[in-house]
Amino acid sequence: MKRLAAVVLLLMSATLTQAQTYPSRSVTLVVPYPLSGPTDIRGASRMTKTYKLMAANAPPAISDSLSRIVQQAIRYESKHAVLLERQPGGATTRGAQYVARAPADGHTLLLASNETMVLTPHYAPEVSYDPTRDFELAAPLVNMPFVLTMNTGLPFKTLDRLVSYIRMRPGDVNYGSSGDGSTGHLAGELLRRAAGIDMVHVPHNGGLAALNGLATGQTSLMFAALPLALPYLRNEHLRVLAVASPQRTELLPDLPTLSESGVAGVEVAAWYGVFAPNGVSPNVIRWLSDHIGDSINDAQIRAQLLSLGLEPVRSPLSQFATRIYTEAERWGPVLKAARIPARKSS
């Protein structure tokens, strides 16, 4: 018994020491998004005038803003450097796979969204990581509401009128998204099922391209991430009908939810968090959660995030981790019903 007690005390002492000395060297935050993020512009010679105008007013990439906040939060409490390492590719899975194989000491972290941790693993057959097995949530960051946006070429101002119009014209109305398997794509699938309507999905190469397609009339509807749509809410070509959240967002308090507008069951939001390889000491996770959480909810940073259309998360670590698992169970059948073409992850 004395020997067992000594072993337990030794393990507890090692864990405490790890937390007290963490970080003991530089920390690398892997950012699995391209430098320009969702507003990446390709084919500049083919850009429309509207697209150029949108690009000029586009908000900063979310991954840029969040990675800088996390970097500063860790660096503020440490004498060691915090390195931002971009590893785009494979619909963000390349960077995730790299972190999953990293040593579980808290010195290699991943900035990830619901697409990396919930959606893509359900339909990309070559994803080699299991989000629930290979990662541990270190700190929730933000929620990102989605809003149902319509081209003003359709003369409706309420969702019920729009649904009636689409129901009478099955297959004639299309909706855009930033790509197959994106949150906006799946929101459209939920609307199609919940309202009993038939629409055609049109995937684009990124959110800004999809919004441009909506503004120019190539598509009629789009579930747009609020940070993307926010600068264009007064655009003459776009009309926002509802927010796809359980409650109204404090960013647009007068905008009704889809449920309030007559269509229940369409509740989606993207989110971002910081993840560590599974096996990291609970004390290190607590250190990261406390310091990053304090930074995210700092009054100045909170105001900055809200101005971008992002809602800082205030829920406990365990509650947000549970949300990730329940979302994985919820989205599986939707992804299967959407018949998303299989794509390689790398």
C-alpha positions as semicolon CSV with decimal commas, in nm:
position;residue;x (nm);y (nm);z (nm)
1;M;0,000;0,000;0,000
2;K;0,283;0,237;0,083
3;R;0,443;0,168;-0,255
4;L;0,109;0,230;-0,435
5;A;0,056;0,555;-0,244
6;A;0,405;0,667;-0,337
7;V;0,335;0,599;-0,706
8;V;0,008;0,794;-0,690
9;L;0,180;1,087;-0,523
10;L;0,456;1,076;-0,783
11;L;0,203;1,088;-1,069
12;M;0,011;1,372;-0,905
13;S;0,334;1,563;-0,853
14;A;0,434;1,514;-1,219
15;T;0,093;1,637;-1,340
16;L;0,106;1,940;-1,112
17;T;0,459;2,019;-1,226
18;Q;0,354;1,995;-1,591
19;A;0,075;2,247;-1,532
20;Q;0,300;2,479;-1,335
21;T;0,568;2,479;-1,604
22;Y;0,335;2,487;-1,903
23;P;0,420;2,604;-2,156
24;S;0,779;2,493;-2,119
25;R;0,871;2,590;-2,476
26;S;0,711;2,756;-2,776
27;V;0,351;2,663;-2,859
28;T;0,241;2,602;-3,218
29;L;-0,116;2,681;-3,314
30;V;-0,195;2,505;-3,642
31;V;-0,437;2,703;-3,859
32;P;-0,579;2,471;-4,130
33;Y;-0,719;2,752;-4,346
34;P;-0,560;2,938;-4,638
35;L;-0,420;3,283;-4,566
36;S;-0,722;3,470;-4,700
37;G;-0,971;3,228;-4,550
38;P;-1,332;3,221;-4,672
39;T;-1,294;3,544;-4,870
40;D;-1,022;3,403;-5,093
41;I;-1,047;3,549;-5,445
42;R;-0,962;3,338;-5,747
43;G;-0,991;3,415;-6,117
44;A;-0,953;3,791;-6,072
45;S;-0,981;3,853;-6,446
46;R;-1,327;3,699;-6,441
47;M;-1,458;3,883;-6,137
48;T;-1,778;4,078;-6,179
49;K;-1,809;4,441;-6,076
50;T;-2,031;4,331;-5,786
51;Y;-1,774;4,074;-5,677
52;K;-1,496;4,333;-5,679
53;L;-1,711;4,565;-5,468
54;M;-1,787;4,285;-5,223
55;A;-1,422;4,184;-5,205
56;A;-1,321;4,542;-5,126
57;N;-1,562;4,549;-4,831
58;A;-1,515;4,191;-4,713
59;P;-1,442;4,140;-4,342
60;P;-1,105;3,998;-4,233
61;A;-1,078;3,620;-4,245
62;I;-1,219;3,467;-3,928
63;S;-0,924;3,233;-3,888
64;D;-0,687;3,531;-3,891
65;S;-0,877;3,717;-3,620
66;L;-0,926;3,416;-3,392
67;S;-0,572;3,280;-3,426
68;R;-0,430;3,620;-3,327
69;I;-0,654;3,634;-3,020
70;V;-0,550;3,284;-2,910
71;Q;-0,185;3,366;-2,978
72;Q;-0,202;3,676;-2,759
73;A;-0,394;3,496;-2,483
74;I;-0,129;3,224;-2,446
75;R;0,164;3,458;-2,498
76;Y;0,037;3,701;-2,233
77;E;0,076;3,433;-1,963
78;S;0,397;3,280;-2,095
79;K;0,755;3,381;-2,167
80;H;0,761;3,150;-2,469
81;A;0,666;3,227;-2,828
82;V;0,335;3,120;-2,981
83;L;0,378;3,033;-3,347
84;L;0,096;3,037;-3,602
85;E;0,152;2,762;-3,857
86;R;-0,079;2,750;-4,158
87;Q;-0,146;2,405;-4,297
88;P;-0,435;2,437;-4,545
89;G;-0,551;2,149;-4,758
90;G;-0,799;1,864;-4,768
91;A;-1,092;2,082;-4,657
92;T;-0,896;2,168;-4,337
93;T;-0,825;1,800;-4,261
94;R;-0,453;1,818;-4,341
95;G;-0,382;2,042;-4,044
96;A;-0,612;1,838;-3,820
97;Q;-0,435;1,515;-3,909
98;Y;-0,100;1,677;-3,829
99;V;-0,213;1,782;-3,480
100;A;-0,376;1,444;-3,412
101;R;-0,032;1,282;-3,451
102;A;0,152;1,544;-3,243
103;P;0,281;1,472;-2,888
104;A;0,006;1,511;-2,629
105;D;0,185;1,776;-2,424
106;G;-0,019;2,085;-2,515
107;H;0,254;2,247;-2,725
108;T;0,080;2,171;-3,056
109;L;-0,278;2,297;-3,083
110;L;-0,541;2,322;-3,356
111;L;-0,779;2,602;-3,445
112;A;-1,084;2,418;-3,579
113;S;-1,448;2,471;-3,667
114;N;-1,754;2,246;-3,676
115;E;-1,672;2,157;-4,037
116;T;-1,337;2,006;-3,934
117;M;-1,465;1,834;-3,622
118;V;-1,822;1,737;-3,716
119;L;-1,914;1,765;-4,083
120;T;-1,618;1,666;-4,302
121;P;-1,538;1,338;-4,117
122;H;-1,890;1,217;-4,207
123;Y;-1,844;1,232;-4,582
124;A;-1,472;1,254;-4,667
125;P;-1,376;0,885;-4,680
126;E;-1,002;0,934;-4,635
127;V;-1,008;1,137;-4,313
128;S;-0,766;0,950;-4,089
129;Y;-0,860;1,110;-3,758
130;D;-1,155;1,055;-3,527
131;P;-1,258;1,386;-3,367
132;T;-1,389;1,221;-3,051
133;R;-1,098;0,980;-3,014
134;D;-0,799;1,185;-3,125
135;F;-0,876;1,534;-2,989
136;E;-0,973;1,709;-2,672
137;L;-1,141;2,047;-2,660
138;A;-0,906;2,296;-2,497
139;A;-1,114;2,613;-2,530
140;P;-1,438;2,709;-2,705
141;L;-1,408;3,040;-2,889
142;V;-1,711;3,169;-3,079
143;N;-2,046;3,081;-3,230
144;M;-2,111;3,198;-3,586
145;P;-2,482;3,250;-3,669
146;F;-2,618;3,185;-4,017
147;V;-2,888;3,396;-4,179
148;L;-3,124;3,305;-4,462
149;T;-3,058;3,557;-4,738
150;M;-3,262;3,602;-5,056
151;N;-3,206;3,779;-5,385
152;T;-3,444;4,075;-5,409
153;G;-3,551;3,953;-5,754
154;L;-3,798;3,740;-5,559
155;P;-4,066;3,984;-5,439
156;F;-4,117;3,843;-5,090
157;K;-4,045;3,986;-4,747
158;T;-4,157;3,693;-4,532
159;L;-4,046;3,332;-4,516
160;D;-4,396;3,183;-4,541
161;R;-4,457;3,357;-4,875
162;L;-4,123;3,234;-5,003
163;V;-4,191;2,875;-4,897
164;S;-4,532;2,881;-5,068
165;Y;-4,369;3,009;-5,387
166;I;-4,102;2,735;-5,387
167;R;-4,357;2,464;-5,306
168;M;-4,553;2,552;-5,620
169;R;-4,235;2,533;-5,834
170;P;-4,047;2,217;-5,733
171;G;-3,690;2,215;-5,862
172;D;-3,708;2,564;-6,014
173;V;-3,549;2,755;-5,723
174;N;-3,183;2,709;-5,633
175;Y;-2,977;2,796;-5,329
176;G;-2,605;2,861;-5,306
177;S;-2,341;2,773;-5,050
178;S;-1,966;2,797;-5,003
179;G;-1,929;2,432;-5,105
180;D;-2,051;2,075;-5,069
181;G;-2,079;1,971;-4,706
182;S;-2,051;2,327;-4,572
183;T;-2,274;2,450;-4,292
184;G;-2,469;2,663;-4,540
185;H;-2,527;2,361;-4,764
186;L;-2,662;2,155;-4,477
187;A;-2,883;2,441;-4,356
188;G;-3,041;2,442;-4,700
189;E;-3,097;2,067;-4,675
190;L;-3,263;2,113;-4,337
191;L;-3,491;2,383;-4,480
192;R;-3,579;2,160;-4,775
193;R;-3,678;1,874;-4,543
194;A;-3,849;2,083;-4,276
195;A;-4,061;2,286;-4,518
196;G;-4,127;2,001;-4,761
197;I;-3,989;2,188;-5,061
198;D;-3,769;2,091;-5,355
199;M;-3,465;2,314;-5,422
200;V;-3,143;2,271;-5,618
201;H;-2,808;2,317;-5,441
202;V;-2,538;2,520;-5,620
203;P;-2,194;2,488;-5,452
204;H;-1,938;2,768;-5,493
205;N;-1,568;2,808;-5,427
206;G;-1,596;2,993;-5,097
207;G;-1,848;3,212;-4,916
208;L;-1,778;3,536;-5,099
209;A;-1,824;3,367;-5,437
210;A;-2,156;3,225;-5,317
211;L;-2,271;3,565;-5,194
212;N;-2,173;3,717;-5,526
213;G;-2,377;3,451;-5,705
214;L;-2,674;3,545;-5,490
215;A;-2,633;3,919;-5,548
216;T;-2,609;3,874;-5,926
217;G;-2,913;3,645;-5,943
218;Q;-2,733;3,323;-6,025
219;T;-2,896;3,176;-5,716
220;S;-3,211;3,277;-5,529
221;L;-3,130;3,184;-5,169
222;M;-2,833;3,130;-4,942
223;F;-2,769;3,054;-4,578
224;A;-2,479;3,292;-4,523
225;A;-2,250;3,311;-4,223
226;L;-2,330;3,635;-4,044
227;P;-1,969;3,766;-4,057
228;L;-1,986;3,732;-4,435
229;A;-2,333;3,883;-4,475
230;L;-2,305;4,161;-4,217
231;P;-2,129;4,421;-4,438
232;Y;-2,391;4,373;-4,713
233;L;-2,718;4,377;-4,521
234;R;-2,819;4,701;-4,692
235;N;-2,720;4,582;-5,038
236;E;-3,003;4,651;-5,283
237;H;-2,974;4,300;-5,426
238;L;-3,000;4,112;-5,095
239;R;-3,271;4,069;-4,832
240;V;-3,222;3,886;-4,501
241;L;-3,532;3,692;-4,389
242;A;-3,439;3,505;-4,070
243;V;-3,160;3,375;-3,852
244;A;-3,107;2,998;-3,830
245;S;-3,054;2,992;-3,452
246;P;-3,275;2,872;-3,165
247;Q;-3,294;3,231;-3,037
248;R;-3,252;3,569;-3,198
249;T;-2,897;3,692;-3,214
250;E;-2,797;3,996;-3,012
251;L;-2,622;4,120;-3,325
252;L;-2,956;4,159;-3,511
253;P;-3,223;4,160;-3,239
254;D;-3,506;4,254;-3,479
255;L;-3,440;3,961;-3,713
256;P;-3,675;3,668;-3,638
257;T;-3,567;3,305;-3,618
258;L;-3,684;3,056;-3,879
259;S;-3,903;2,896;-3,613
260;E;-4,071;3,230;-3,542
261;S;-4,116;3,266;-3,917
262;G;-4,308;2,939;-3,944
263;V;-4,041;2,676;-4,019
264;A;-3,931;2,476;-3,715
265;G;-3,634;2,242;-3,702
266;V;-3,384;2,451;-3,898
267;E;-3,128;2,543;-3,635
268;V;-2,766;2,570;-3,742
269;A;-2,463;2,768;-3,639
270;A;-2,096;2,725;-3,701
271;W;-1,845;2,746;-3,420
272;Y;-1,470;2,764;-3,362
273;G;-1,256;2,623;-3,083
274;V;-0,902;2,528;-2,987
275;F;-0,820;2,157;-2,971
276;A;-0,529;1,953;-2,837
277;P;-0,426;1,595;-2,910
278;N;-0,604;1,346;-2,686
279;G;-0,406;1,260;-2,374
280;V;-0,301;1,610;-2,275
281;S;-0,291;1,663;-1,899
282;P;-0,622;1,790;-1,753
283;N;-0,426;2,066;-1,580
284;V;-0,288;2,187;-1,912
285;I;-0,639;2,180;-2,061
286;R;-0,759;2,382;-1,763
287;W;-0,475;2,632;-1,811
288;L;-0,563;2,681;-2,177
289;S;-0,936;2,699;-2,112
290;D;-0,899;2,955;-1,835
291;H;-0,657;3,189;-2,012
292;I;-0,812;3,171;-2,358
293;G;-1,162;3,200;-2,210
294;D;-1,064;3,511;-2,012
295;S;-0,926;3,667;-2,329
296;I;-1,230;3,585;-2,544
297;N;-1,462;3,742;-2,288
298;D;-1,249;4,051;-2,229
299;A;-1,474;4,349;-2,293
300;Q;-1,261;4,494;-2,571
301;I;-1,210;4,163;-2,752
302;R;-1,575;4,072;-2,708
303;A;-1,678;4,399;-2,874
304;Q;-1,432;4,331;-3,157
305;L;-1,576;3,984;-3,217
306;L;-1,936;4,106;-3,207
307;S;-1,853;4,371;-3,465
308;L;-1,738;4,089;-3,694
309;G;-2,064;3,897;-3,650
310;L;-1,925;3,642;-3,403
311;E;-2,070;3,554;-3,062
312;P;-1,807;3,480;-2,792
313;V;-1,881;3,153;-2,612
314;R;-1,947;3,168;-2,240
315;S;-2,055;2,808;-2,180
316;P;-1,839;2,574;-1,967
317;L;-1,585;2,352;-2,138
318;S;-1,780;2,031;-2,065
319;Q;-2,105;2,176;-2,198
320;F;-1,949;2,283;-2,526
321;A;-1,773;1,946;-2,565
322;T;-2,109;1,771;-2,522
323;R;-2,253;1,993;-2,793
324;I;-1,986;1,871;-3,036
325;Y;-2,078;1,507;-2,975
326;T;-2,453;1,566;-3,011
327;E;-2,400;1,761;-3,334
328;A;-2,207;1,469;-3,480
329;E;-2,504;1,241;-3,413
330;R;-2,748;1,494;-3,555
331;W;-2,569;1,575;-3,879
332;G;-2,487;1,219;-3,985
333;P;-2,835;1,144;-4,129
334;V;-2,855;1,488;-4,293
335;L;-2,523;1,439;-4,467
336;K;-2,633;1,097;-4,587
337;A;-2,963;1,231;-4,720
338;A;-2,785;1,518;-4,896
339;R;-2,585;1,263;-5,103
340;I;-2,273;1,475;-5,096
341;P;-2,015;1,348;-5,346
342;A;-1,725;1,175;-5,173
343;R;-1,403;1,373;-5,193
344;K;-1,049;1,306;-5,093
345;S;-0,926;1,470;-4,775
346;S;-0,575;1,533;-4,900
